[in-house]
């Protein structure tokens, strides 16, 4: 296959993943509040749905390798995306907390399988010399999809309401399914594998960086669920122009691409991650009424854009050649665990506590990286 065609199919996978994350995170900021009002329970109870979503990802994880090898990978991806959309539709009919938690678990199962299948497809359609760059690009695009989904979801919910937000999520996800459908996957000889294993699920060698990444992802997770209107309603409300807080984070995240290209540093992984986490610390410290909300939002976006993609390279360098997909899935799973824990926590604390927790978590993640993660990485890396 010509190189341009390989590029086209990789871009289709990237688009499908981007739309999948937008579709999912359009709903996440508003579901705790909407479900709490509908079910007549405190938001502290509906926020538990994020933990059950993560539980679903763990339930399907050990079966990733078997399902992707036993069945056609593209159709596993498409089926999982369709199951995610079905779960999204189900939120319109939830009538009890039990139904909400079961639906969140089912959506977590579908999401876990869809992301793993998408990562595997991206590796399949990328030349061996371009896979590291492809891995980072796919990871960056999925994180941008998360940020864009949060910003779009809050704005759409505030402007049009829950039902229209639901329609938007389903429409975007359906376009993602069409994008995945158009991917050509080269033939791969079937591999006999166990029914359950850690392959394409968890990379044990990366256990310490995994804990560090969960702590880093926990910080933006605190800011996603729109339980605290002061934080998530606007960044320019003082001049009558309400815009989602995550729009500012998106601007910073995009700007991190330019900043990363400008960096010419020795020990680039070390310095890039330190810079990224330090920006997260600064952004959380600046979350106060006397500072325009756009400023910490952009700084937080810059920090995320520098730190999280660089952690993927750490995971890949800790993996064997045949574990590249496992490294990618572990990285994504750790991010989702951190986001989910942050969203669940934000539903049970007030604004002052949320900011304090975020400041402590960002400072702890920097110390964790300097004292534990980076020395471990230098000792254990394979590539």
N, C-alpha and C positions, 0 to 999 in steps of 0.2 A: 504494500500500500504506500502511495506517495506520502512524503512528509506533511504536505499541506492537508491531506485528508486526516492524517493522525491528529493534526492540530485541531481541525474542525470537530472531530469527535470528542477530543478532550474538552473543547469549549462547550460542547453540548452537556457533558457531564457536569462541568462547572456551573453552567446555567441551571441545570436541574437541581443541584445542591443549593445554589443561591436561592432559588424560588422555594425549595423545601424549607429552608431556615426562615425565610421571610414569612411563609405561610404559618409556620409553627409559632413564631415569636410575635406575630400580629395579635394572637389570642392570649399569650401568656401574661402580658401586663394587666389585662382587664378581667381575666377569669376569676381571680379571688374575690374581687369586689362584686362582680355581677352575680356569681354563684351565691355569695353571702346574702345579697339582697333577695335573690329568688328563693333560697332555701330557708331564710330566716334564722341563720346561724352566724356567729362571729366570724370575721375574716381570719382570725387565728386558726379556725378549724378548716376553712377552705384552702388556706395556704399549704396544708399538708399534702395537697394534690401533687405538688412539685416533687416531694419525696417519693410518692408512689410512681410518678413518671420515671424517676431514676431507677426505682426498683424494677420496673418493666424492662429497662435497658439491660440490667444485670441478669434478669431471668432468661432473656434470649441469647445473651452473650456467649455462653459455652457452646451453643449450637450454630454459631456463625459459620465456622469453617465447613461443617457438614452440609448445611443448606446451600452455601454458595458453590460448593464443589459437586453436590449431588444434582443440582438443578441449574438451568441456564441463568447466569448471573444477572443479565439484563432483566429477565422476567421476575426474578426475586426482588430486584430493585423496584420495578414497576408495581408489582403486587404489594410491596410494603408501603410505597407511597400512596397507593389507593386505599390501603387499610388506615393510614394516617388521616386521609381525607374523610373516610367514613367515621372515624372517631371524632373528628372536628364537627361533623354534622351532628353527632350524638350530643354535643354540648347544648344544642338547642332544646333537647328533650329531657335533660337531667331533672329529676324531681326529688332526689335525696342525696345526702352526703355519701352514702355507700355507693350509689350509682356514679357519682363524680369520681370517687377514688378508683373504682374498677375501670372506668373509662380512661382515666389518666394512666393507669397501669398498662392497659391495652395499647394506648397511643405510644407509650414508652417502648413497648415491645416492637411495634411497627417502625418507630423512629430508629431504634438501635439497629435493626436489620437493614433498613433503607440506607443508613449512613455507611455501614460496613460494606454493603453491596456497591454503593457509589464509589467508595475509596478503592475497592478492588477493580472496578471497571476503569477508573482513572489510571491505575497502574497498568492494566491490560492494554490500554490504547496509547500509552506513552512509551517512547523509545527508552532503552535502558540508561542511556547517557543523560536523559532529561528528567529522570524520575524524581530526583531530589528537588529540583526546581518545581516540578509538577506537584509534588506533595505540599510544598510550602504555599504554592499558588492556590491549590484547592482549599487548604486550611484557612488561608487569608480570606478567600471569597466566602466561605461558610460563616466566619466570624462577622464579616461585613453584612451578610444576610441577617444574622441575629440582630445586629445594631439597627439596620434599616427596618427590620420587622417590628422592633420595639417602638421606634419613633413613629412609624406609620400606624401601628396599632393604637397607640395612645391618641394620636391626632384624629384618626378615623372614629374612634370610640367617642371622643369628646364632641366631634362634629356631627356624626350621623347615628351613633348608637350601636348597641351590641349586635343586632341582627345584620346590619350592613357590614359590620366588621367580620362577622361570620361568613357572609357572602364573599368578601374580599379574600379571606384566608382560603376558602375553597377554590375560588377562581385562580389565584396565584399557584396553589398546589397543583391544580389540574393542568396548567400550562407547564409546570415542572415535569409532570408525567409525560406529556407530549414530547418535551425535550429529551427525556431519557429514552423514549420509544425510538427516536431517530438515531440512536448511537449504534454504530456497527462494531461488534465485538469479534475479534479474530478467534478462530477455533483454538481451544485449549484442551489437551487430552485430560479426561477425567482423572482425578486423584482419589484413591481410596483413602478415606479418613475416618476417624472415630466419630461416633454420634455426638460426643461432647469433648471439648478440649479448650485450651487457652489460646490456640492459634486464631489469629484475626480478632482477638478479644482483649487479652491482657498480656503485657510484656513484663514478666516478673523482674527482669534486670533493671527496669526503670521505676521500681517501687518508690525510691526516695524522691526523684524529680516529680513523680506523680502526686505525692503529697504536697509538694511545693506548688505545683500547678493548680491543684484544687484550692489551695489557700488564695492564690492570685485570682482565680476565676470567681471566688466567693465575693470579692470586692465589687465588681460591676453587678453581680447577681443581687446584691443588696439594693441596687438602684432601679431594678427592672419593674417589679410589680408596683403599679400606680396606687399604692395604699397611702402614700404621703403626698398630697396634692402640691405642697410647697416645693417639693423636689422635682416631681415628674410632670407637673402641669405645663410649665413654661420656662423659657430662659430669657424671654424679652417681654414678659408681661407688664413691666413698668411703663412701657410705651404703647400698650394696647395691642401688641402683636404676639399672641400666645403661640409658642412653638415648643414641641417636646424637648425635654432635657437631652434625650438620646440623639437628637439631631446634632447638637453640639459635639457629642461623643463621636458621631459619625464623621463630622468635619475633621476632628483630631485624628481619627483612625485613618482616613484617607491621606491626611498630611504626613502621617508616619512613613508612608511609602517614599516620599521625597526626602524626609529626614534620614531614612535608612540608607538611601542611595548616596547621600552626602557624607556618611560616616566612612572615614578611612582610618581604621583603628587596628592595632595589633590586639590579639585576643578578642576578636569581635564579638563572639558569643558572650563572654564575660561582661564586657563593657556595654553591649546592647541591652542585655537583661538588667543590669544594674541601672542603666539609664531609664529603662521602661518602668521598673518597679519604683524607682525614685519619683518618677512623674506621677505614679499612682498615689504615692504618699503625699506629694504636694497637692494633688487634686483633691484628695479627701480632706486635708487640712484646710483648704480654701473653701470648703462647703459651709459658708456662713452667710447670714443675711446681709452683711455689709459689702459683699463682693458680688458683682453681676454673675448670674449662674452660668452664662456662656463661657466664662473664663475657666472654672474648674472642669466644665464638661469637655472642652477642647483638650485640656491637659490630660484628663483621664483617657480620652480617646487616643492621644499620642502614646501614652504609656502602654495601653493594651496592644496597640499596633506594633510596638517594638518588642514587648516581652513575650506574648503568647506565640507568635510564629517562630520565634527563636527557640522556644522550648520544643517545638516539633523537631528541629534539627538535633537537639540534644537526644530526644527519643530515638531518632533514626540512627544516630551515631552509636547508640547503646545496643542496637539490634544487629542480628546476623543478616546476611544478604537476603535470605528468604523470609525475613520477619518485617520487611518494610511496611506491609499492610497492617500487621499487628501493632507496630509502633504508631501508625496513623490512627488506628481505632482507639488505642489506649490514650493517646493525646486528646482525641475528641471526647472520649468518655470522661476523662478527668475534668475537662472544661465544663461538660454538662453537669457533672456532680457538683462542682463549685458554684455554677450558676443556680442550680436547683436549691442547694443549701442556702445560698444568699437570698433567693426569692422567698423561701419558706421563713427564714429569719426575719425578713423585712415585714412579714405579716403579723409578727408578734411583738415588735418593739416600736417605740415612738421615734420621732425624728431625731431627737438629741442622742438617744441610745444608738440609733442606726449609724449616725456619723461617727460616734465614738468607736463603735465596733469596727467600722470600716477603717478608721485611722489605725487602730491596734492591729488589725489583720494585715494592712499594707506594710506597717513597720515590721511585723513578725515575718512576713513573706520575704522581705529584703534580707533580714538576718538569717533566715532559713537558707536562702540561696548562697549567701557568702560563706556561712559556716559549715553547711552540710551538703547542699546539692552540688555546687561547683567542684569541691574537692572529690566528691564521689564520682562525678562525671569524668574528671581527669584520670582517675584511677581505673574506671571500668569501661571507658569507651573502646569500641572495636575499630571504628573507622577514623 
